[in-house]
């Protein structure tokens, strides 16, 4: 204790760290033995933990025992190959190791000077991704734009809305507050994060227009145009339109090109939210879905969803970084430094809401290098083809139906009986612990969602799950 | 390749993971050999990396070699015991391991149901901290309030401002947009994050009042009262006041109790930003600095600064969680579930801006359990006592002066000659690579900052650095 006080020494870390590595490897080898959806009741985990913190330090063995015995029952296993709920939140071993190196460095990458590598690796990797996804050159740092890692697509949406608000007010709303007659447009199916961002930015949900969708749940641009005309007549100023490249509910894909053209005509900021489905753009055969992307002012997708990179890692690109930086830049004296003043570097604190930032590009770099472009493409194609298979199986039955044809990896289906039956079926399957999937509501009907994209999901998993769903439906019918 | 495609297997992870653990231990054993402030030029790291991503996967050895050879030169070593710049951004081995377990689980804790343990451990650990820091009971989840981990103090400030805006507008500004006559108050020394938050929230910097400070750089409440009177006469509505428990520039401590009382009288939201110095509240002898904390509506501090917990980990407490939840809650169909509808659980997505969230309480839990309350207190006291020692040394010289008496661990000093000389001195010391410290401006003068709080800083480090500063000053004088 003399030399280091209460700190763990590097020697102890070598020993304890290797135990944790083994613990994680064991976890993945046994992950299918756990119930996918945690079976605990509200308050159960909390009640198992002591009311007061320890006065004296405890050993890592004690902590890891508690992780195994007290925490594990409260884990819903997002990394289980039988996890089909919500959306994938994938990790992978290379991502875990990249993130571990980042924890080890413990650098604070708020500005270039506080760790040049953290800034420059991020810029480079996000430029790589522009090419990997067939995105327009303007999103590269070597052109007028550039990318930055944000925590979530919610934050990217907020960042886009604030920048759009600034652009349309000629950089006055940061100073005077938000003017009252700005309006934003999304479809009725767009993710709730836009609504949240509109509230935060002081725009107000009264000024958010929800445009109705077609039979594939994609935004109807004829109605969008009409609404804009109406708003302009009433002296509102349209300033922001968000298109979804894959809605959360049903993976619907808005008509990017048509919306982009309306944005140009109406002088609106065009943001594309490709949170999950953006990853599919790694494969050229899926890029037709983002036809028109060259019209976007900003674009985000989450490698922390489908691209095997652990949370948090949302990629946000802008076509014109000057607007973004002018919106978020603040330079107090204690952050002044030569590199910043030279203008030769990016200070990423000026690209987002937070000041502090972790070295997140390391894990993304590790993932891209481990898999290579071909490995990433392989696994994305595999998931899309599994979703097609699952769709085929559903179509072969008489009791179930596909609700909307899946463009990629999300299958929306339902039992042909009542909403109530579908909810019962879902809960019954989830309670077995063998699989976990969730529901949504489309056209007023309960629809079941199989989100097929977990890192380790293979055909045998979706086959077993499909059998389980069918068997459970039969049992429930007999009751 | 047959069984797992391109994925790394658990067996490979065991092997590679242990190598990474050793690599990190080696890094800490050798950390004092690296120049603390990275010496690279803008663009140097980027130029060392390939223009295109690899088509085929690469080995982890190749990546780790690149980390050592290409990334390391661009690292500014925040974990070096000779890092005295900005503020500490500490990690510790228990934190790294807790975060590693979190990466392994890879759970998305957006709502209770998506991993009950992630929510309940967070609630429990943040309740522990209320007791550990002598905070009022109302901040506990078992009372009317509760805590949530945010990424940064910037985000906590924004969250507080939005909730305050909603409260004062009776929950109308989320709907109608921000009304134009709300005003917020901070001191001239308050962190730039409040200015940024005021912009984002659509309040506008014209509506942010900067109150002048006393000779210790703390907010003058007589001037605060005067400004509020003036604003009310002009039909502005005061709605938010932020007090700093330790400003970034000089660690000045605003008069918490007096400001709190003004907030009550004027019906303003009272937010306390204790980003770095909050950690000192673990020691009862420093709690007089937050006398009046029971008047606060919200409070934040960053275990990722001084409490040995790696980024990101900001703790944000509110006294009344209903107001917070009413401000941020959104419930789309695809997130509906039984636990949420029962009202028995917290869904932390409703406590902040983002939807997605990482299992961050694990690392905080590991830190508290590893050190125990007494270990944490030991190291905080050690840092404060080192700052006192350093202050004593400065006071003994005739060429240097203490600019403001340090309340805790940040020493603000300067060479008695010109501003220009102080900047030259700082740059010359930093360029040696042996230590890294930064500057600020106080009363129009350049002041040097020694932030003493890095996990591994001991007396020998500050002694060597002080000798280096003095020798460098002498050499510069002789030129």
Interface residues (C-beta under 8 A of the other chain):
Chain A: X4 X5 X6 X7 X8 X10 X11 X12 X13 X14 X16 X17 X18 X20 X21 X22 X23 X24 X25 X26 X27 X28 X29 X37 X38 X40 X42 X43 X44 X45 X46 X49 X52 X53 X54 X55 X56 X57 X58 X60 X62 X63 X64 X67 X70 X71 X72 X73 X74 X75 X76 X77 X78 X79 X85 X86 X89 X90 X91 X92 X93 X94 X95 X96 X97 X98 X99 X100 X101 X103 X104 X105 X106 X107 X108 X112 X113 X114 X115 X116 X117 X118 X120 X121 X123 X124 X128 X129 X131 X132 X151 X152 X154 X155 X158 X162 X165 X173 X174 X175 X176 X177 X178 X180 X182 X191 X192 X193 X195 X196 X199 X200 X201 X202 X203 X204 X205 X206 X207 X248 X249 X304 X310 X311 X312 X327 X328 X330 X332 X333 X334 X335 X338 X339 X342 X344 X345 X353 X354 X355 X356 X357 X358 X362 X365 X366 X368 X369 X370 X371 X372 X373 X374 X375 X376 X378 X379 X382 X438 X439 X440 X441 X449 X455 X456
Chain B: X4 X5 X6 X7 X8 X10 X11 X12 X13 X14 X16 X17 X18 X20 X21 X22 X23 X24 X25 X26 X27 X28 X29 X37 X38 X40 X42 X43 X44 X45 X46 X49 X52 X53 X54 X55 X56 X57 X58 X60 X62 X63 X64 X67 X70 X71 X72 X73 X74 X75 X76 X77 X78 X79 X85 X86 X89 X90 X91 X92 X93 X94 X95 X96 X97 X98 X99 X100 X101 X103 X104 X105 X106 X107 X108 X112 X113 X114 X115 X116 X117 X118 X120 X121 X123 X124 X128 X129 X131 X132 X151 X152 X154 X155 X158 X162 X165 X173 X174 X175 X176 X177 X178 X180 X182 X191 X192 X193 X195 X196 X199 X200 X201 X202 X203 X204 X205 X206 X207 X248 X249 X304 X310 X311 X312 X327 X328 X330 X332 X333 X334 X335 X339 X342 X344 X345 X353 X354 X355 X356 X357 X358 X362 X365 X366 X368 X369 X370 X371 X372 X373 X374 X375 X376 X378 X379 X382 X427 X438 X439 X440 X441 X449 X455 X456
